[in-house]
Amino acid sequence: MDVIVLIGRVLFAVLFLGSGFAHLTQREAMVGYAQSKRIPLAKIAVPVTGLQIIIGGLMVLLGVWADLGALLLAAFLLSTAVLMHGFWADTDPQARQGEMTQFMKDTALAGAALMLFAFFASHDDLGLTITGPLFSLD
């Protein structure tokens, strides 16, 4: 079972590591997109959220306080869903559909991250991790 959980952590974390590095290496494009969505302080928010998801992804991947890493990812995903993918404000049906898809993807991934948090925070013996959980839900 430990190997299956590790494979799941790897598959989950790869998305966030890639996206986080894109926040940093394609910063101007990401800032422009965030500004088009009227994100305040986009020039600061883009690299900060990039670091947030890199750190969260690495924590889940490596099993270093993976419960905290899962919370960092959930917070990013929920805020991104609401702030970046407000499909309810789009009047163009095609744009609305695209934003709704992204909103649903982000909320589903946030749900998965919250389940990971609960999993990590309620098990002391997770196997194949570097540390145990930071939080305890017992």
C-alpha positions in Angstrom: 0.0 0.0 0.0 2.9 2.4 0.7 4.0 2.2 -2.9 0.5 3.0 -4.2 0.3 6.0 -1.9 3.7 7.2 -3.1 2.7 6.8 -6.8 -0.4 8.8 -6.0 1.6 11.5 -4.3 4.0 11.7 -7.3 1.1 11.9 -9.8 -0.7 14.6 -7.8 2.5 16.7 -7.1 3.7 16.8 -10.8 0.9 19.1 -11.8 1.7 21.6 -9.1 5.5 21.5 -9.6 5.1 22.2 -13.3 2.6 25.0 -12.8 4.7 26.5 -10.0 7.8 26.6 -12.2 5.7 28.1 -15.0 4.6 30.9 -12.6 8.3 31.7 -12.2 9.7 31.1 -15.6 6.8 32.5 -17.6 6.2 35.3 -15.1 5.3 38.1 -17.5 2.7 36.0 -19.3 1.2 34.8 -16.0 1.2 38.4 -14.6 -0.6 39.6 -17.7 -3.2 36.9 -17.4 -3.7 37.6 -13.7 -4.0 41.3 -14.5 -6.7 40.6 -17.1 -8.6 38.8 -14.3 -8.2 42.0 -12.1 -6.0 40.2 -9.5 -4.6 42.9 -7.2 -0.8 43.1 -7.0 -0.5 40.5 -9.8 3.2 41.1 -10.1 3.6 39.9 -6.5 0.8 37.4 -6.4 2.2 35.3 -9.4 5.6 34.5 -8.0 4.2 34.1 -4.4 1.6 31.6 -5.5 4.2 29.9 -7.7 6.4 29.4 -4.7 3.3 28.3 -2.7 2.5 25.5 -5.0 6.1 24.4 -5.5 6.5 24.2 -1.8 3.2 22.4 -1.3 3.8 20.0 -4.1 7.3 19.2 -2.8 5.9 18.6 0.7 3.3 16.2 -0.6 5.7 14.5 -2.9 8.5 14.0 -0.4 6.3 13.4 2.6 7.6 16.3 4.6 4.7 17.6 6.6 2.5 16.5 3.7 -0.6 17.5 5.6 0.5 21.1 5.6 1.6 20.8 1.9 -1.9 19.6 1.0 -3.4 22.6 2.8 -1.2 25.0 0.9 -2.4 23.4 -2.4 -6.0 23.5 -1.3 -5.8 27.2 -0.4 -4.3 27.9 -3.8 -6.8 25.9 -5.7 -9.9 27.4 -4.0 -8.7 30.9 -4.3 -7.7 30.3 -8.0 -11.1 28.8 -8.7 -13.0 31.8 -7.4 -10.6 34.6 -8.5 -9.4 33.4 -11.8 -12.3 31.3 -13.2 -15.5 33.2 -12.3 -17.6 31.7 -15.0 -20.7 33.3 -13.7 -19.4 36.7 -14.9 -18.8 35.6 -18.5 -21.5 36.5 -21.0 -20.0 34.6 -24.0 -21.3 31.0 -23.8 -18.0 29.5 -25.0 -15.9 31.5 -22.6 -18.3 30.7 -19.8 -18.0 27.0 -20.5 -14.2 27.1 -20.6 -14.1 29.0 -17.3 -16.7 26.6 -15.7 -14.5 23.7 -16.7 -11.4 25.3 -15.1 -13.5 26.2 -12.0 -14.7 22.7 -11.6 -11.2 21.2 -12.2 -9.7 23.5 -9.5 -12.5 22.7 -7.0 -12.2 19.0 -7.6 -8.4 19.2 -7.1 -9.0 21.2 -3.9 -11.3 18.5 -2.7 -8.6 15.9 -3.4 -6.0 18.1 -1.5 -8.4 18.3 1.5 -8.8 14.5 1.4 -5.0 14.2 1.4 -4.8 16.6 4.3 -7.2 14.4 6.3 -5.4 11.3 5.3 -2.0 12.6 6.3 -3.2 14.3 9.5 -5.0 11.2 10.8 -2.2 8.6 10.2 1.0 8.5 12.1 2.5 5.6 10.1 2.3 6.7 6.5 5.3 4.8 5.2 7.7 6.2 2.6 7.6 9.7 4.0 10.4 11.8 5.5 8.3 13.2 8.4 5.1 12.5 10.1 2.1 14.9 10.0 2.3 18.4 11.4 -1.4 18.3 12.5 -3.4 15.6 14.2 -7.0 14.9 13.5 -7.2 12.1 16.1 
